[in-house]
Amino acid sequence: MKGLVVYGTRYGTAAEIAEEIAKVIREEGIEVDLLDVKSVKDSDVSLYDLVVVGSGIKMGKWTKQSLKLLKKNKEALANRKVALFVSCGSANEEKTRPEGQEKYLDEVAQKNLINPPVATGLFGSVYDPEAKHGFMYNFYMRFAKKEMEKQGIDPNIRHDYRDWDEIRSWARGLADLLKNE
């Protein structure tokens, strides 16, 4: 049994989640390769029993490289167990509505995979006021900061909204899928 965890990230949040997923799967006795999708040229996904593809979400979109990997390997992934995850700033809110799952995971799976994924993970992100962002994000954040203040959240400090126990549990579930084949 062998797994691949590949991720696309803009600010490092999805990378940290991918690292934790790979670590947990390894702890379950499964060999795992961990790759930043930017370093993937011609990855042979047929070497793996499980392929986990993740992405950070910015302005509602996956990283281009993660989507490209899915599209390029669509046929090969049809014969593998595939899991998808995203790291999204609005994940905690999105989990309460089906739109988040549909928008960030189900639609991507339908467009880029032949078979449905064996698991999907919608995980929180990190709010970091020190991170460099583009014009649209900065424009949006002017309004979001006011909303944060109304909720009693200090918009001037970093906030980590990832649920590490949830992420670890999800990764153990992936390992169990492989072990129970």
DRENMIRO-577003 format. One record per residue (C-alpha): chain; residue number from 1; y, x, z; residue in three letters. Coordinates in steps of 0.02 Angstrom, whole numbers, m for minus. Each point is the difference from the previous one (the first is absolute). Layout:
# residues N
{drenpa->A, kelo->NUM, v->Y, u->X, w->Z, tigu->ALA}
...
END
This chain:
# residues 181
{drenpa->A, kelo->1, v->0, u->0, w->0, tigu->MET}
{drenpa->A, kelo->2, v->170, u->63, w->m46, tigu->LYS}
{drenpa->A, kelo->3, v->173, u->m75, w->5, tigu->GLY}
{drenpa->A, kelo->4, v->169, u->33, w->m78, tigu->LEU}
{drenpa->A, kelo->5, v->162, u->m49, w->83, tigu->VAL}
{drenpa->A, kelo->6, v->145, u->18, w->m121, tigu->VAL}
{drenpa->A, kelo->7, v->178, u->m52, w->36, tigu->TYR}
{drenpa->A, kelo->8, v->174, u->m11, w->m74, tigu->GLY}
{drenpa->A, kelo->9, v->144, u->24, w->118, tigu->THR}
{drenpa->A, kelo->10, v->188, u->16, w->m10, tigu->ARG}
{drenpa->A, kelo->11, v->46, u->43, w->179, tigu->TYR}
{drenpa->A, kelo->12, v->m168, u->51, w->76, tigu->GLY}
{drenpa->A, kelo->13, v->m47, u->m162, w->88, tigu->THR}
{drenpa->A, kelo->14, v->m144, u->m44, w->m117, tigu->ALA}
{drenpa->A, kelo->15, v->m58, u->182, w->8, tigu->ALA}
{drenpa->A, kelo->16, v->m14, u->m8, w->189, tigu->GLU}
{drenpa->A, kelo->17, v->m99, u->m162, w->m12, tigu->ILE}
{drenpa->A, kelo->18, v->m115, u->75, w->m133, tigu->ALA}
{drenpa->A, kelo->19, v->m29, u->153, w->110, tigu->GLU}
{drenpa->A, kelo->20, v->m50, u->m111, w->145, tigu->GLU}
{drenpa->A, kelo->21, v->m116, u->m104, w->m110, tigu->ILE}
{drenpa->A, kelo->22, v->m85, u->158, w->m65, tigu->ALA}
{drenpa->A, kelo->23, v->m15, u->70, w->176, tigu->LYS}
{drenpa->A, kelo->24, v->m83, u->m158, w->68, tigu->VAL}
{drenpa->A, kelo->25, v->m122, u->m10, w->m147, tigu->ILE}
{drenpa->A, kelo->26, v->m47, u->183, w->28, tigu->ARG}
{drenpa->A, kelo->27, v->m28, u->m35, w->185, tigu->GLU}
{drenpa->A, kelo->28, v->m124, u->m133, w->m57, tigu->GLU}
{drenpa->A, kelo->29, v->m101, u->137, w->m87, tigu->GLY}
{drenpa->A, kelo->30, v->57, u->m27, w->m179, tigu->ILE}
{drenpa->A, kelo->31, v->66, u->139, w->m111, tigu->GLU}
{drenpa->A, kelo->32, v->177, u->m41, w->m59, tigu->VAL}
{drenpa->A, kelo->33, v->124, u->81, w->m117, tigu->ASP}
{drenpa->A, kelo->34, v->184, u->m36, w->33, tigu->LEU}
{drenpa->A, kelo->35, v->123, u->18, w->m144, tigu->LEU}
{drenpa->A, kelo->36, v->183, u->m32, w->m33, tigu->ASP}
{drenpa->A, kelo->37, v->m2, u->m94, w->m165, tigu->VAL}
{drenpa->A, kelo->38, v->134, u->121, w->m64, tigu->LYS}
{drenpa->A, kelo->39, v->m129, u->139, w->8, tigu->SER}
{drenpa->A, kelo->40, v->m131, u->m100, w->m95, tigu->VAL}
{drenpa->A, kelo->41, v->m11, u->49, w->m183, tigu->LYS}
{drenpa->A, kelo->42, v->m170, u->m58, w->m62, tigu->ASP}
{drenpa->A, kelo->43, v->m91, u->m59, w->154, tigu->SER}
{drenpa->A, kelo->44, v->m181, u->m49, w->m31, tigu->ASP}
{drenpa->A, kelo->45, v->m18, u->m154, w->110, tigu->VAL}
{drenpa->A, kelo->46, v->m183, u->m14, w->m51, tigu->SER}
{drenpa->A, kelo->47, v->m36, u->136, w->130, tigu->LEU}
{drenpa->A, kelo->48, v->41, u->m123, w->139, tigu->TYR}
{drenpa->A, kelo->49, v->m87, u->m149, w->77, tigu->ASP}
{drenpa->A, kelo->50, v->164, u->m63, w->74, tigu->LEU}
{drenpa->A, kelo->51, v->175, u->20, w->m71, tigu->VAL}
{drenpa->A, kelo->52, v->147, u->m47, w->111, tigu->VAL}
{drenpa->A, kelo->53, v->166, u->m10, w->m90, tigu->VAL}
{drenpa->A, kelo->54, v->161, u->m21, w->98, tigu->GLY}
{drenpa->A, kelo->55, v->185, u->m6, w->m31, tigu->SER}
{drenpa->A, kelo->56, v->163, u->m13, w->89, tigu->GLY}
{drenpa->A, kelo->57, v->103, u->m151, w->m49, tigu->ILE}
{drenpa->A, kelo->58, v->182, u->18, w->m46, tigu->LYS}
{drenpa->A, kelo->59, v->103, u->m146, w->m60, tigu->MET}
{drenpa->A, kelo->60, v->m161, u->m99, w->m19, tigu->GLY}
{drenpa->A, kelo->61, v->m89, u->126, w->m112, tigu->LYS}
{drenpa->A, kelo->62, v->m148, u->119, w->10, tigu->TRP}
{drenpa->A, kelo->63, v->26, u->182, w->m47, tigu->THR}
{drenpa->A, kelo->64, v->m18, u->26, w->m188, tigu->LYS}
{drenpa->A, kelo->65, v->m131, u->135, w->22, tigu->GLN}
{drenpa->A, kelo->66, v->m117, u->m110, w->104, tigu->SER}
{drenpa->A, kelo->67, v->9, u->m140, w->m127, tigu->LEU}
{drenpa->A, kelo->68, v->m30, u->125, w->m141, tigu->LYS}
{drenpa->A, kelo->69, v->m156, u->65, w->88, tigu->LEU}
{drenpa->A, kelo->70, v->m69, u->m177, w->15, tigu->LEU}
{drenpa->A, kelo->71, v->36, u->m42, w->m182, tigu->LYS}
{drenpa->A, kelo->72, v->m68, u->165, w->m67, tigu->LYS}
{drenpa->A, kelo->73, v->m162, u->m19, w->99, tigu->ASN}
{drenpa->A, kelo->74, v->m24, u->m188, w->m17, tigu->LYS}
{drenpa->A, kelo->75, v->m171, u->12, w->m85, tigu->GLU}
{drenpa->A, kelo->76, v->m68, u->135, w->117, tigu->ALA}
{drenpa->A, kelo->77, v->62, u->m93, w->154, tigu->LEU}
{drenpa->A, kelo->78, v->m99, u->m154, w->m52, tigu->ALA}
{drenpa->A, kelo->79, v->m157, u->90, w->58, tigu->ASN}
{drenpa->A, kelo->80, v->70, u->60, w->167, tigu->ARG}
{drenpa->A, kelo->81, v->51, u->m78, w->164, tigu->LYS}
{drenpa->A, kelo->82, v->190, u->m5, w->m7, tigu->VAL}
{drenpa->A, kelo->83, v->120, u->m34, w->143, tigu->ALA}
{drenpa->A, kelo->84, v->188, u->m17, w->m15, tigu->LEU}
{drenpa->A, kelo->85, v->135, u->23, w->131, tigu->PHE}
{drenpa->A, kelo->86, v->188, u->m1, w->6, tigu->VAL}
{drenpa->A, kelo->87, v->129, u->55, w->126, tigu->SER}
{drenpa->A, kelo->88, v->142, u->m124, w->m2, tigu->CYS}
{drenpa->A, kelo->89, v->153, u->m21, w->109, tigu->GLY}
{drenpa->A, kelo->90, v->m19, u->m187, w->2, tigu->SER}
{drenpa->A, kelo->91, v->m190, u->1, w->25, tigu->ALA}
{drenpa->A, kelo->92, v->2, u->m77, w->173, tigu->ASN}
{drenpa->A, kelo->93, v->102, u->m147, w->m65, tigu->GLU}
{drenpa->A, kelo->94, v->m99, u->m9, w->m163, tigu->GLU}
{drenpa->A, kelo->95, v->m165, u->m14, w->93, tigu->LYS}
{drenpa->A, kelo->96, v->55, u->m169, w->67, tigu->THR}
{drenpa->A, kelo->97, v->17, u->m65, w->m178, tigu->ARG}
{drenpa->A, kelo->98, v->m124, u->9, w->m144, tigu->PRO}
{drenpa->A, kelo->99, v->137, u->63, w->m117, tigu->GLU}
{drenpa->A, kelo->100, v->m6, u->176, w->73, tigu->GLY}
{drenpa->A, kelo->101, v->m186, u->20, w->m31, tigu->GLN}
{drenpa->A, kelo->102, v->16, u->m77, w->m172, tigu->GLU}
{drenpa->A, kelo->103, v->153, u->98, w->m53, tigu->LYS}
{drenpa->A, kelo->104, v->m47, u->173, w->61, tigu->TYR}
{drenpa->A, kelo->105, v->m190, u->0, w->m13, tigu->LEU}
{drenpa->A, kelo->106, v->m79, u->m147, w->m90, tigu->ASP}
{drenpa->A, kelo->107, v->112, u->8, w->m154, tigu->GLU}
{drenpa->A, kelo->108, v->m23, u->189, w->m14, tigu->VAL}
{drenpa->A, kelo->109, v->m189, u->m21, w->14, tigu->ALA}
{drenpa->A, kelo->110, v->m5, u->m139, w->m131, tigu->GLN}
{drenpa->A, kelo->111, v->102, u->102, w->m124, tigu->LYS}
{drenpa->A, kelo->112, v->m83, u->169, w->28, tigu->ASN}
{drenpa->A, kelo->113, v->m180, u->m28, w->55, tigu->LEU}
{drenpa->A, kelo->114, v->m146, u->m84, w->m84, tigu->ILE}
{drenpa->A, kelo->115, v->m82, u->m49, w->165, tigu->ASN}
{drenpa->A, kelo->116, v->89, u->m55, w->158, tigu->PRO}
{drenpa->A, kelo->117, v->26, u->135, w->131, tigu->PRO}
{drenpa->A, kelo->118, v->m122, u->8, w->146, tigu->VAL}
{drenpa->A, kelo->119, v->148, u->7, w->120, tigu->ALA}
{drenpa->A, kelo->120, v->189, u->m7, w->m1, tigu->THR}
{drenpa->A, kelo->121, v->119, u->61, w->133, tigu->GLY}
{drenpa->A, kelo->122, v->181, u->m54, w->21, tigu->LEU}
{drenpa->A, kelo->123, v->71, u->123, w->126, tigu->PHE}
{drenpa->A, kelo->124, v->171, u->24, w->75, tigu->GLY}
{drenpa->A, kelo->125, v->119, u->140, w->m40, tigu->SER}
{drenpa->A, kelo->126, v->133, u->107, w->81, tigu->VAL}
{drenpa->A, kelo->127, v->184, u->m39, w->5, tigu->TYR}
{drenpa->A, kelo->128, v->94, u->164, w->m1, tigu->ASP}
{drenpa->A, kelo->129, v->190, u->m7, w->m15, tigu->PRO}
{drenpa->A, kelo->130, v->2, u->187, w->m38, tigu->GLU}
{drenpa->A, kelo->131, v->m110, u->m13, w->m155, tigu->ALA}
{drenpa->A, kelo->132, v->84, u->17, w->m169, tigu->LYS}
{drenpa->A, kelo->133, v->m8, u->m161, w->m102, tigu->HIS}
{drenpa->A, kelo->134, v->73, u->m66, w->m160, tigu->GLY}
{drenpa->A, kelo->135, v->150, u->m111, w->m28, tigu->PHE}
{drenpa->A, kelo->136, v->m94, u->m167, w->1, tigu->MET}
{drenpa->A, kelo->137, v->m90, u->40, w->162, tigu->TYR}
{drenpa->A, kelo->138, v->161, u->56, w->84, tigu->ASN}
{drenpa->A, kelo->139, v->88, u->m158, w->m60, tigu->PHE}
{drenpa->A, kelo->140, v->m139, u->m110, w->69, tigu->TYR}
{drenpa->A, kelo->141, v->m2, u->95, w->165, tigu->MET}
{drenpa->A, kelo->142, v->181, u->m45, w->35, tigu->ARG}
{drenpa->A, kelo->143, v->m58, u->m178, w->25, tigu->PHE}
{drenpa->A, kelo->144, v->m165, u->46, w->81, tigu->ALA}
{drenpa->A, kelo->145, v->85, u->106, w->132, tigu->LYS}
{drenpa->A, kelo->146, v->102, u->m150, w->56, tigu->LYS}
{drenpa->A, kelo->147, v->m159, u->m102, w->13, tigu->GLU}
{drenpa->A, kelo->148, v->m85, u->138, w->100, tigu->MET}
{drenpa->A, kelo->149, v->145, u->3, w->122, tigu->GLU}
{drenpa->A, kelo->150, v->m12, u->m191, w->21, tigu->LYS}
{drenpa->A, kelo->151, v->m184, u->25, w->46, tigu->GLN}
{drenpa->A, kelo->152, v->46, u->133, w->128, tigu->GLY}
{drenpa->A, kelo->153, v->m67, u->144, w->m106, tigu->ILE}
{drenpa->A, kelo->154, v->104, u->159, w->m10, tigu->ASP}
{drenpa->A, kelo->155, v->21, u->36, w->m187, tigu->PRO}
{drenpa->A, kelo->156, v->56, u->178, w->36, tigu->ASN}
{drenpa->A, kelo->157, v->m169, u->63, w->59, tigu->ILE}
{drenpa->A, kelo->158, v->m170, u->20, w->m83, tigu->ARG}
{drenpa->A, kelo->159, v->m126, u->m141, w->26, tigu->HIS}
{drenpa->A, kelo->160, v->m185, u->13, w->m40, tigu->ASP}
{drenpa->A, kelo->161, v->m74, u->m172, w->m42, tigu->TYR}
{drenpa->A, kelo->162, v->m175, u->61, w->m41, tigu->ARG}
{drenpa->A, kelo->163, v->m143, u->m67, w->105, tigu->ASP}
{drenpa->A, kelo->164, v->m112, u->152, w->14, tigu->TRP}
{drenpa->A, kelo->165, v->m141, u->m96, w->85, tigu->ASP}
{drenpa->A, kelo->166, v->m2, u->m123, w->m146, tigu->GLU}
{drenpa->A, kelo->167, v->m2, u->144, w->m125, tigu->ILE}
{drenpa->A, kelo->168, v->m144, u->87, w->90, tigu->ARG}
{drenpa->A, kelo->169, v->m99, u->m161, w->12, tigu->SER}
{drenpa->A, kelo->170, v->25, u->m31, w->m186, tigu->TRP}
{drenpa->A, kelo->171, v->m61, u->176, w->m40, tigu->ALA}
{drenpa->A, kelo->172, v->m154, u->m22, w->111, tigu->ARG}
{drenpa->A, kelo->173, v->m38, u->m159, w->m96, tigu->GLY}
{drenpa->A, kelo->174, v->4, u->99, w->m162, tigu->LEU}
{drenpa->A, kelo->175, v->m120, u->129, w->73, tigu->ALA}
{drenpa->A, kelo->176, v->m115, u->m141, w->56, tigu->ASP}
{drenpa->A, kelo->177, v->m4, u->m69, w->m178, tigu->LEU}
{drenpa->A, kelo->178, v->m66, u->167, w->m61, tigu->LEU}
{drenpa->A, kelo->179, v->m123, u->27, w->142, tigu->LYS}
{drenpa->A, kelo->180, v->m75, u->m175, w->m21, tigu->ASN}
{drenpa->A, kelo->181, v->m41, u->20, w->m185, tigu->GLU}
END
